[in-house]
Amino acid sequence: MVMVRNESNELLKMSQVCKMLKVHPNTLRQWDKKGILKAVRIGVRRDRRYKKNDVNKLLE
């Protein structure tokens, strides 16, 4: 099965989102807890990834 990546379902790393929003990683963690910008948890380590569409909506 091949997963097609497009703009709408692209996931960004925490470091990328921090640079885009000019915030500290701890801010993103708090926003996730509060539901302001929900993270998608992936992998064994449960790393946070953020949907590009969600980040763009927050920037608007």
C-alpha contacts under 8 A as a table, 3 or more apart, distances in Angstrom:
res1	aa1	res2	aa2	distance
5	R	9	N	6.51
5	R	10	E	6.38
6	N	9	N	5.85
6	N	10	E	6.15
7	E	10	E	5.45
7	E	52	K	7.30
7	E	53	N	7.68
8	S	51	K	7.79
8	S	52	K	6.91
8	S	53	N	5.93
9	N	51	K	6.39
9	N	52	K	7.07
9	N	53	N	7.50
10	E	51	K	5.95
10	E	52	K	5.66
10	E	53	N	7.92
11	L	49	R	5.71
11	L	50	Y	5.30
11	L	51	K	4.71
11	L	52	K	5.85
12	L	16	Q	6.20
12	L	17	V	6.60
12	L	49	R	5.41
12	L	50	Y	5.09
12	L	51	K	6.27
12	L	52	K	6.22
13	K	16	Q	5.30
13	K	17	V	6.47
13	K	48	R	7.00
13	K	49	R	5.08
13	K	50	Y	6.59
14	M	17	V	5.16
14	M	18	C	6.09
14	M	25	P	6.88
14	M	28	L	7.80
14	M	48	R	6.52
14	M	49	R	6.16
14	M	50	Y	7.12
15	S	18	C	5.08
15	S	19	K	6.38
15	S	25	P	7.41
16	Q	19	K	5.31
16	Q	20	M	6.28
17	V	20	M	4.95
17	V	21	L	6.01
17	V	22	K	7.97
17	V	50	Y	7.49
17	V	55	V	7.30
18	C	21	L	5.34
18	C	22	K	5.37
18	C	23	V	5.07
18	C	24	H	6.08
18	C	25	P	6.27
18	C	28	L	7.60
19	K	22	K	4.96
19	K	23	V	7.01
21	L	59	L	7.31
23	V	27	T	6.30
23	V	28	L	7.39
24	H	27	T	5.29
24	H	28	L	6.91
25	P	28	L	5.17
25	P	29	R	6.40
26	N	29	R	4.97
26	N	30	Q	6.25
27	T	30	Q	5.14
27	T	31	W	6.15
28	L	31	W	4.97
28	L	32	D	6.14
28	L	37	L	7.32
29	R	32	D	5.13
29	R	33	K	6.44
30	Q	33	K	5.07
30	Q	34	K	6.16
31	W	34	K	5.02
31	W	35	G	5.85
31	W	36	I	4.84
31	W	37	L	5.39
31	W	38	K	7.11
32	D	35	G	5.09
32	D	36	I	6.12
32	D	37	L	5.23
32	D	38	K	4.58
32	D	39	A	5.94
33	K	36	I	7.84
33	K	38	K	7.63
34	K	37	L	7.93
35	G	38	K	5.49
37	L	50	Y	7.88
37	L	54	D	7.00
37	L	55	V	7.45
37	L	58	L	7.93
38	K	50	Y	7.11
39	A	48	R	5.51
39	A	49	R	5.48
39	A	50	Y	5.02
39	A	51	K	7.52
40	V	48	R	5.65
40	V	49	R	5.08
40	V	50	Y	5.98
40	V	51	K	7.59
41	R	46	R	4.91
41	R	47	D	5.38
41	R	48	R	4.81
41	R	49	R	6.26
42	I	45	R	7.31
42	I	46	R	4.86
42	I	47	D	5.35
42	I	48	R	6.58
42	I	49	R	7.23
43	G	46	R	5.16
43	G	47	D	6.48
44	V	47	D	7.90
50	Y	54	D	7.25
50	Y	55	V	7.14
51	K	54	D	5.30
51	K	55	V	6.50
52	K	55	V	5.16
52	K	56	N	6.16
53	N	56	N	5.09
53	N	57	K	6.17
54	D	57	K	5.15
54	D	58	L	6.38
55	V	58	L	5.15
55	V	59	L	6.37
56	N	59	L	5.01
56	N	60	E	6.50
57	K	60	E	5.31
